[in-house]
């Protein structure tokens, strides 16, 4: 049973922070458990003197407050303690509760004593968390009521009643094993009827206010850390008390050294904020303290605490380390997705609303308006940052799913589209957000079709292989006859149906031939059709015989030349070598072997503009051989198609191929050969696009197919621009995978990786079934706490 002992009285009067530290140190290290009522009254008295009853100098006077420290005498503290003890002991008769451990009825009775003593005419505001405020003005906030119930229980000797803390609420645990829970205070508005009830139902609703059953369960030392961390050094919205902040900082370090903050991430976050304002020599830096708070949340509370990430994110934001700050906010959103949003979660809602509608837009705006800062500008070209923003909003959307109250309104969507539009399209293209379910079905169907086509190709290749093998086993004359028969069948396949199928047969769906049914008499005489078909067949056979004879003679002539060259020991004709090389890239035209037409039946598949005949001529020249008259004639007849000084107005057989190749997308993914996407976007006319052609062809000595206009300026032959740092960074960074889990964000997968964002579609998707529009803070509900009343300090400006 706690009491105001003589060894506690010897510390008074308290005249400086050192005497206060000495009192707290003895309470923590002494043989008895700390007296919560005594410490709360003492600290509240100091806070009241340094913040509430402090004169602020006028503007013309010094901007700094003169350092002061109030004198806390023994009589004041002893009188207030006696008042609280009398109230508790006079209101609770322990003879009605004979159980060894506390019961729910006893907890309810103690909370009624504190609750009934509160004034009904005050508003929830700052500096109402201590028993000093309760005993001098009958005012307590949510945390103060819970602390008062635990302090009253300690006076009554009920040492199994302890404080349980979430990030914005407090209740008590009691019982033999400390697993029973009971509401003893209110939160927001109208929750007084919950006092004495278990929190099991609220935990089942997955509300952030109860952390899914992962609160900080305090012992007496942790309860001391809670009352110290709840102290508020703010004087007004713009000014803090240096003395109160320094005292709070020293007390937290005392508790830190004793290991009483090892399971209290919220208190570690407060300590990190105080270290940012006034670093203590020899102590860890703020960033290390924030990281320790995150580690505690991961280790002891299964990553169910949000504020450790927002503490670190706010610190990094103020230090202009924007990339790390956005990552911290994404991790905070990853925690909040584990809960369902309720009206009682207004504090964390305002935290995320501030991040989404103020901090993130400020970051992208500041970075985009300062292009000289290359380090910060790279944020808008970093796919990891883009992915973290998507993860942040994905967590908010999943927080909304399953909730009875919507979270997102049009303001969220507007700021999302504003932030995402500031990123480079190439950065958005590097994000891998997975595939939609519909696209998965389509891809499966396409893969099946592709497999069918592949199987068909394999069967055709097998058939061709078998046919070629059978031809090799036959003698040349017989093999040539088989080839001619195949050519004849191919010619017949290209004829119109009336000619290719003269006897009226049709090919069914399964490839079978069947007699074509007619509506007229089936016994009609068909002799004229048969006669005409025979005549046509004789013409085709005669023509094929002529072509067969020409092919035979050509093959024999070439074979004899090869044999003669081998016997004479002379090197092979370079024309044949060059022709053989081009055969690996093109289809040989059979008419060319007969002395007519072009060598190949299709244009070269490579990106160069050299004609095959030009290659032959170049090969001959390179070996020191002079071109034959036939080769010279061929070069002359095809010079325009090769682009070697030919006119654009050429209308030969390759004209169609030239246009097709110019409009193809084989070279660089664009619709024009030699053009990049950037040069196409910058070009204002087709002439400008001609100027932007890549100089690769000129460097290799090959003339372009479409020469530039006479008034155009030729590019330098070796003017290859060096890649920008942004391009180099994007090239070095690989794709970033983002797993979107909310249904709203899944529906926007394709949109997030597109070159241009559809703002209207994003707004409609995010605000679907959540049409809530908050225009002004004046329209917020009455239960929203004023800024100065929050136990967390107001956000500081960037330094």
PEZI-V731794 format. One record per residue. N is the residue number from 1. RES is the residue in one small letter. NEAR is the number of other ideal C-beta (glycine too) atoms within 10 Angstrom. Layout:
n=N res=RES near=NEAR
n=N res=RES near=NEAR
This chain:
n=1 res=x near=10
n=2 res=x near=22
n=3 res=x near=13
n=4 res=x near=16
n=5 res=x near=12
n=6 res=x near=7
n=7 res=x near=10
n=8 res=x near=23
n=9 res=x near=11
n=10 res=x near=11
n=11 res=x near=19
n=12 res=x near=18
n=13 res=x near=13
n=14 res=x near=22
n=15 res=x near=13
n=16 res=x near=12
n=17 res=x near=18
n=18 res=x near=10
n=19 res=x near=14
n=20 res=x near=21
n=21 res=x near=16
n=22 res=x near=14
n=23 res=x near=19
n=24 res=x near=21
n=25 res=x near=16
n=26 res=x near=14
n=27 res=x near=23
n=28 res=x near=19
n=29 res=x near=11
n=30 res=x near=13
n=31 res=x near=4
n=32 res=x near=13
n=33 res=x near=17
n=34 res=x near=21
n=35 res=x near=23
n=36 res=x near=25
n=37 res=x near=25
n=38 res=x near=23
n=39 res=x near=24
n=40 res=x near=30
n=41 res=x near=28
n=42 res=x near=27
n=43 res=x near=27
n=44 res=x near=24
n=45 res=x near=23
n=46 res=x near=24
n=47 res=x near=25
n=48 res=x near=19
n=49 res=x near=18
n=50 res=x near=23
n=51 res=x near=21
n=52 res=x near=11
n=53 res=x near=8
n=54 res=x near=16
n=55 res=x near=6
n=56 res=x near=10
n=57 res=x near=11
n=58 res=x near=7
n=59 res=x near=6
n=60 res=x near=6
n=61 res=x near=8
n=62 res=x near=8
n=63 res=x near=8
n=64 res=x near=9
n=65 res=x near=17
n=66 res=x near=6
n=67 res=x near=9
n=68 res=x near=11
n=69 res=x near=18
n=70 res=x near=17
n=71 res=x near=13
n=72 res=x near=21
n=73 res=x near=13
n=74 res=x near=15
n=75 res=x near=9
n=76 res=x near=17
n=77 res=x near=22
n=78 res=x near=16
n=79 res=x near=11
n=80 res=x near=22
n=81 res=x near=23
n=82 res=x near=12
n=83 res=x near=15
n=84 res=x near=23
n=85 res=x near=18
n=86 res=x near=10
n=87 res=x near=17
n=88 res=x near=21
n=89 res=x near=14
n=90 res=x near=9
n=91 res=x near=15
n=92 res=x near=19
n=93 res=x near=9
n=94 res=x near=12
n=95 res=x near=5
n=96 res=x near=9
n=97 res=x near=16
n=98 res=x near=7
n=99 res=x near=9
n=100 res=x near=6
n=101 res=x near=16
n=102 res=x near=22
n=103 res=x near=16
n=104 res=x near=15
n=105 res=x near=12
n=106 res=x near=21
n=107 res=x near=27
n=108 res=x near=17
n=109 res=x near=18
n=110 res=x near=27
n=111 res=x near=25
n=112 res=x near=16
n=113 res=x near=17
n=114 res=x near=26
n=115 res=x near=18
n=116 res=x near=8
n=117 res=x near=15
n=118 res=x near=16
n=119 res=x near=10
n=120 res=x near=5
n=121 res=x near=7
n=122 res=x near=14
n=123 res=x near=10
n=124 res=x near=17
n=125 res=x near=14
n=126 res=x near=20
n=127 res=x near=22
n=128 res=x near=22
n=129 res=x near=29
n=130 res=x near=29
n=131 res=x near=29
n=132 res=x near=24
n=133 res=x near=23
n=134 res=x near=28
n=135 res=x near=23
n=136 res=x near=16
n=137 res=x near=13
n=138 res=x near=13
n=139 res=x near=18
n=140 res=x near=25
n=141 res=x near=24
n=142 res=x near=21
n=143 res=x near=23
n=144 res=x near=27
n=145 res=x near=21
n=146 res=x near=27
n=147 res=x near=28
n=148 res=x near=30
n=149 res=x near=28
n=150 res=x near=26
n=151 res=x near=28
n=152 res=x near=25
n=153 res=x near=26
n=154 res=x near=22
n=155 res=x near=21
n=156 res=x near=21
n=157 res=x near=9
n=158 res=x near=21
n=159 res=x near=15
n=160 res=x near=16
n=161 res=x near=24
n=162 res=x near=18
n=163 res=x near=27
n=164 res=x near=23
n=165 res=x near=24
n=166 res=x near=22
n=167 res=x near=23
n=168 res=x near=26
n=169 res=x near=26
n=170 res=x near=26
n=171 res=x near=26
n=172 res=x near=26
n=173 res=x near=20
n=174 res=x near=24
n=175 res=x near=16
n=176 res=x near=11
n=177 res=x near=9
n=178 res=x near=16
n=179 res=x near=9
n=180 res=x near=18
n=181 res=x near=23
n=182 res=x near=26
n=183 res=x near=24
n=184 res=x near=29
n=185 res=x near=25
n=186 res=x near=20
n=187 res=x near=21
n=188 res=x near=21
n=189 res=x near=13
n=190 res=x near=9
n=191 res=x near=16
n=192 res=x near=11
n=193 res=x near=9
n=194 res=x near=18
n=195 res=x near=20
n=196 res=x near=15
n=197 res=x near=17
n=198 res=x near=14
n=199 res=x near=22
n=200 res=x near=10
n=201 res=x near=11
n=202 res=x near=21
n=203 res=x near=17
n=204 res=x near=11
n=205 res=x near=16
n=206 res=x near=18
n=207 res=x near=22
n=208 res=x near=26
n=209 res=x near=23
n=210 res=x near=26
n=211 res=x near=25
n=212 res=x near=18
n=213 res=x near=16
n=214 res=x near=17
n=215 res=x near=24
n=216 res=x near=23
n=217 res=x near=15
n=218 res=x near=22
n=219 res=x near=15
n=220 res=x near=20
n=221 res=x near=18
n=222 res=x near=20
n=223 res=x near=24
n=224 res=x near=26
n=225 res=x near=29
n=226 res=x near=25
n=227 res=x near=24
n=228 res=x near=25
n=229 res=x near=24
n=230 res=x near=23
n=231 res=x near=23
n=232 res=x near=24
n=233 res=x near=22
n=234 res=x near=20
n=235 res=x near=19
n=236 res=x near=11
n=237 res=x near=9
n=238 res=x near=7
n=239 res=x near=15
n=240 res=x near=19
n=241 res=x near=22
n=242 res=x near=15
n=243 res=x near=21
n=244 res=x near=24
n=245 res=x near=20
n=246 res=x near=18
n=247 res=x near=25
n=248 res=x near=24
n=249 res=x near=23
n=250 res=x near=18
n=251 res=x near=25
n=252 res=x near=25
n=253 res=x near=17
n=254 res=x near=19
n=255 res=x near=25
n=256 res=x near=20
n=257 res=x near=10
n=258 res=x near=15
n=259 res=x near=9
n=260 res=x near=23
n=261 res=x near=27
n=262 res=x near=15
n=263 res=x near=19
n=264 res=x near=24
n=265 res=x near=27
n=266 res=x near=26
n=267 res=x near=24
n=268 res=x near=28
n=269 res=x near=29
n=270 res=x near=26
n=271 res=x near=31
n=272 res=x near=25
n=273 res=x near=20
n=274 res=x near=22
n=275 res=x near=22
n=276 res=x near=20
n=277 res=x near=16
n=278 res=x near=10
n=279 res=x near=13
n=280 res=x near=13
n=281 res=x near=4
n=282 res=x near=5
n=283 res=x near=14
n=284 res=x near=15
n=285 res=x near=12
n=286 res=x near=21
n=287 res=x near=17
n=288 res=x near=11
n=289 res=x near=25
n=290 res=x near=28
n=291 res=x near=16
n=292 res=x near=20
n=293 res=x near=25
n=294 res=x near=20
n=295 res=x near=13
n=296 res=x near=21
n=297 res=x near=24
n=298 res=x near=14
n=299 res=x near=12
n=300 res=x near=17
n=301 res=x near=19
n=302 res=x near=14
n=303 res=x near=17
n=304 res=x near=21
n=305 res=x near=27
n=306 res=x near=25
n=307 res=x near=23
n=308 res=x near=29
n=309 res=x near=26
n=310 res=x near=25
n=311 res=x near=27
n=312 res=x near=26
n=313 res=x near=24
n=314 res=x near=26
n=315 res=x near=23
n=316 res=x near=20
n=317 res=x near=22
n=318 res=x near=15
n=319 res=x near=15
n=320 res=x near=15
n=321 res=x near=16
n=322 res=x near=21
n=323 res=x near=16
n=324 res=x near=17
n=325 res=x near=23
n=326 res=x near=29
n=327 res=x near=22
n=328 res=x near=25
n=329 res=x near=28
n=330 res=x near=21
n=331 res=x near=21
n=332 res=x near=24
n=333 res=x near=26
n=334 res=x near=18
n=335 res=x near=24
n=336 res=x near=23
n=337 res=x near=18
n=338 res=x near=18
n=339 res=x near=23
n=340 res=x near=19
n=341 res=x near=23
n=342 res=x near=19
n=343 res=x near=15
n=344 res=x near=22
n=345 res=x near=23
n=346 res=x near=20
n=347 res=x near=20
n=348 res=x near=22
n=349 res=x near=20
n=350 res=x near=16
n=351 res=x near=23
n=352 res=x near=23
n=353 res=x near=18
n=354 res=x near=14
n=355 res=x near=24
n=356 res=x near=23
n=357 res=x near=17
n=358 res=x near=12
n=359 res=x near=17
n=360 res=x near=23
n=361 res=x near=17
n=362 res=x near=14
n=363 res=x near=23
n=364 res=x near=22
n=365 res=x near=13
n=366 res=x near=15
n=367 res=x near=20
n=368 res=x near=15
n=369 res=x near=8
n=370 res=x near=11
n=371 res=x near=9
n=372 res=x near=6
n=373 res=x near=13
n=374 res=x near=11
n=375 res=x near=10
n=376 res=x near=18
n=377 res=x near=16
n=378 res=x near=16
n=379 res=x near=22
n=380 res=x near=18
n=381 res=x near=20
n=382 res=x near=21
n=383 res=x near=22
n=384 res=x near=16
n=385 res=x near=24
n=386 res=x near=26
n=387 res=x near=24
n=388 res=x near=22
n=389 res=x near=24
n=390 res=x near=24
n=391 res=x near=23
n=392 res=x near=25
n=393 res=x near=29
n=394 res=x near=24
n=395 res=x near=24
n=396 res=x near=26
n=397 res=x near=25
n=398 res=x near=24
n=399 res=x near=26
n=400 res=x near=21
n=401 res=x near=14
n=402 res=x near=11
n=403 res=x near=19
n=404 res=x near=9
n=405 res=x near=14
n=406 res=x near=14
n=407 res=x near=21
n=408 res=x near=24
n=409 res=x near=17
n=410 res=x near=16
n=411 res=x near=16
n=412 res=x near=23
n=413 res=x near=21
n=414 res=x near=17
n=415 res=x near=19
n=416 res=x near=26
n=417 res=x near=19
n=418 res=x near=15
n=419 res=x near=22
n=420 res=x near=19
n=421 res=x near=14
n=422 res=x near=17
n=423 res=x near=22
n=424 res=x near=16
n=425 res=x near=13
n=426 res=x near=15
n=427 res=x near=24
n=428 res=x near=20
n=429 res=x near=14
n=430 res=x near=19
n=431 res=x near=19
n=432 res=x near=16
n=433 res=x near=21
n=434 res=x near=13
n=435 res=x near=13
n=436 res=x near=14
n=437 res=x near=9
n=438 res=x near=8
n=439 res=x near=13
n=440 res=x near=11
n=441 res=x near=11
n=442 res=x near=12
n=443 res=x near=13
n=444 res=x near=10
n=445 res=x near=10
n=446 res=x near=11
n=447 res=x near=10
n=448 res=x near=10
n=449 res=x near=10
n=450 res=x near=11
n=451 res=x near=10
n=452 res=x near=10
n=453 res=x near=10
n=454 res=x near=10
n=455 res=x near=10
n=456 res=x near=10
n=457 res=x near=10
n=458 res=x near=10
n=459 res=x near=10
n=460 res=x near=10
n=461 res=x near=10
n=462 res=x near=10
n=463 res=x near=10
n=464 res=x near=10
n=465 res=x near=10
n=466 res=x near=10
n=467 res=x near=13
n=468 res=x near=10
n=469 res=x near=9
n=470 res=x near=11
n=471 res=x near=15
n=472 res=x near=8
n=473 res=x near=8
n=474 res=x near=12
n=475 res=x near=8
n=476 res=x near=12
n=477 res=x near=8
n=478 res=x near=10
n=479 res=x near=15
n=480 res=x near=16
n=481 res=x near=13
n=482 res=x near=13
n=483 res=x near=13
n=484 res=x near=16
n=485 res=x near=12
n=486 res=x near=12
n=487 res=x near=15
n=488 res=x near=17
n=489 res=x near=10
n=490 res=x near=9
n=491 res=x near=14
n=492 res=x near=14
n=493 res=x near=8
n=494 res=x near=8
n=495 res=x near=13
n=496 res=x near=7
n=497 res=x near=9
n=498 res=x near=10
n=499 res=x near=14
n=500 res=x near=13
n=501 res=x near=16
n=502 res=x near=18
n=503 res=x near=11
n=504 res=x near=14
n=505 res=x near=12
n=506 res=x near=12
n=507 res=x near=11
n=508 res=x near=9
n=509 res=x near=5
n=510 res=x near=5
n=511 res=x near=6
n=512 res=x near=9
n=513 res=x near=11
n=514 res=x near=9
n=515 res=x near=10
n=516 res=x near=11
n=517 res=x near=8
n=518 res=x near=9
n=519 res=x near=5
n=520 res=x near=6
n=521 res=x near=7
n=522 res=x near=9
n=523 res=x near=6
n=524 res=x near=8
n=525 res=x near=8
n=526 res=x near=12
n=527 res=x near=7
n=528 res=x near=8
n=529 res=x near=14
n=530 res=x near=13
n=531 res=x near=10
n=532 res=x near=12
n=533 res=x near=17
n=534 res=x near=11
n=535 res=x near=10
n=536 res=x near=14
n=537 res=x near=14
n=538 res=x near=10
n=539 res=x near=10
n=540 res=x near=15
n=541 res=x near=10
n=542 res=x near=10
n=543 res=x near=12
n=544 res=x near=15
n=545 res=x near=11
n=546 res=x near=10
n=547 res=x near=17
n=548 res=x near=17
n=549 res=x near=10
n=550 res=x near=13
n=551 res=x near=17
n=552 res=x near=14
n=553 res=x near=11
n=554 res=x near=14
n=555 res=x near=13
n=556 res=x near=11
n=557 res=x near=10
n=558 res=x near=13
n=559 res=x near=11
n=560 res=x near=10
n=561 res=x near=13
n=562 res=x near=13
n=563 res=x near=10
n=564 res=x near=10
n=565 res=x near=14
n=566 res=x near=10
n=567 res=x near=8
n=568 res=x near=7
n=569 res=x near=6
n=570 res=x near=9
n=571 res=x near=9
n=572 res=x near=12
n=573 res=x near=19
n=574 res=x near=21
n=575 res=x near=21
n=576 res=x near=15
n=577 res=x near=15
n=578 res=x near=21
n=579 res=x near=20
n=580 res=x near=11
n=581 res=x near=13
n=582 res=x near=20
n=583 res=x near=13
n=584 res=x near=6
n=585 res=x near=12
n=586 res=x near=18
n=587 res=x near=9
n=588 res=x near=15
n=589 res=x near=15
n=590 res=x near=13
n=591 res=x near=13
n=592 res=x near=17
n=593 res=x near=15
n=594 res=x near=14
n=595 res=x near=9
n=596 res=x near=8
n=597 res=x near=13
n=598 res=x near=22
n=599 res=x near=22
n=600 res=x near=19
n=601 res=x near=13
n=602 res=x near=12
n=603 res=x near=19
n=604 res=x near=17
n=605 res=x near=10
n=606 res=x near=12
n=607 res=x near=15
n=608 res=x near=12
n=609 res=x near=23
n=610 res=x near=19
n=611 res=x near=25
n=612 res=x near=25
n=613 res=x near=25
n=614 res=x near=20
n=615 res=x near=20
n=616 res=x near=24
n=617 res=x near=22
n=618 res=x near=15
n=619 res=x near=18
n=620 res=x near=19
n=621 res=x near=12
n=622 res=x near=10
n=623 res=x near=11
n=624 res=x near=7
n=625 res=x near=14
n=626 res=x near=8
n=627 res=x near=16
n=628 res=x near=12
n=629 res=x near=7
n=630 res=x near=10
n=631 res=x near=17
n=632 res=x near=12
n=633 res=x near=11
n=634 res=x near=22
n=635 res=x near=18
n=636 res=x near=10
n=637 res=x near=12
n=638 res=x near=21
n=639 res=x near=17
n=640 res=x near=20
n=641 res=x near=23
n=642 res=x near=21
n=643 res=x near=21
n=644 res=x near=15
n=645 res=x near=9
n=646 res=x near=16
n=647 res=x near=7
n=648 res=x near=11
n=649 res=x near=7
n=650 res=x near=15
n=651 res=x near=8
n=652 res=x near=14
n=653 res=x near=11
n=654 res=x near=18
n=655 res=x near=14
n=656 res=x near=11
n=657 res=x near=15
n=658 res=x near=19
n=659 res=x near=12
n=660 res=x near=11
n=661 res=x near=18
n=662 res=x near=14
n=663 res=x near=10
n=664 res=x near=14
n=665 res=x near=10
n=666 res=x near=10
n=667 res=x near=17
n=668 res=x near=14
n=669 res=x near=9
n=670 res=x near=15
n=671 res=x near=13
n=672 res=x near=20
n=673 res=x near=21
n=674 res=x near=22
n=675 res=x near=19
n=676 res=x near=14
n=677 res=x near=13
n=678 res=x near=10
n=679 res=x near=17
n=680 res=x near=14
n=681 res=x near=7
n=682 res=x near=11
n=683 res=x near=16
n=684 res=x near=7
n=685 res=x near=8
n=686 res=x near=10
n=687 res=x near=13
n=688 res=x near=13
n=689 res=x near=18
n=690 res=x near=18
n=691 res=x near=15
n=692 res=x near=17
n=693 res=x near=19
n=694 res=x near=18
n=695 res=x near=16
n=696 res=x near=13
n=697 res=x near=19
n=698 res=x near=16
n=699 res=x near=11
n=700 res=x near=10
n=701 res=x near=8
n=702 res=x near=16
n=703 res=x near=15
n=704 res=x near=16
n=705 res=x near=21
n=706 res=x near=17
n=707 res=x near=14
n=708 res=x near=14
n=709 res=x near=10
n=710 res=x near=5
n=711 res=x near=6
n=712 res=x near=12
n=713 res=x near=6
n=714 res=x near=9
n=715 res=x near=15
n=716 res=x near=8
n=717 res=x near=9
n=718 res=x near=8
n=719 res=x near=7
n=720 res=x near=12
n=721 res=x near=5
n=722 res=x near=7
n=723 res=x near=11
n=724 res=x near=10
n=725 res=x near=12
n=726 res=x near=16
n=727 res=x near=13
n=728 res=x near=11
n=729 res=x near=15
n=730 res=x near=19
n=731 res=x near=10
n=732 res=x near=7
n=733 res=x near=14
n=734 res=x near=9
n=735 res=x near=11
n=736 res=x near=18
n=737 res=x near=10
n=738 res=x near=22
n=739 res=x near=11
n=740 res=x near=20
n=741 res=x near=14
n=742 res=x near=19
n=743 res=x near=13
n=744 res=x near=22
n=745 res=x near=23
n=746 res=x near=16
n=747 res=x near=17
n=748 res=x near=24
n=749 res=x near=18
n=750 res=x near=11
n=751 res=x near=19
n=752 res=x near=21
n=753 res=x near=18
n=754 res=x near=12
n=755 res=x near=10
n=756 res=x near=9
n=757 res=x near=19
n=758 res=x near=13
n=759 res=x near=16
n=760 res=x near=10
n=761 res=x near=13
n=762 res=x near=21
n=763 res=x near=17
n=764 res=x near=12
n=765 res=x near=19
n=766 res=x near=26
n=767 res=x near=20
n=768 res=x near=13
n=769 res=x near=8
n=770 res=x near=18
n=771 res=x near=10
n=772 res=x near=13
n=773 res=x near=9
n=774 res=x near=13
n=775 res=x near=8
n=776 res=x near=6
n=777 res=x near=9
n=778 res=x near=5
n=779 res=x near=8
n=780 res=x near=12
n=781 res=x near=9
n=782 res=x near=7
n=783 res=x near=15
n=784 res=x near=14
n=785 res=x near=20
n=786 res=x near=11
n=787 res=x near=13
n=788 res=x near=15
n=789 res=x near=17
n=790 res=x near=16
n=791 res=x near=19
n=792 res=x near=19
n=793 res=x near=16
n=794 res=x near=12
n=795 res=x near=14
n=796 res=x near=13
n=797 res=x near=5
n=798 res=x near=10
n=799 res=x near=8
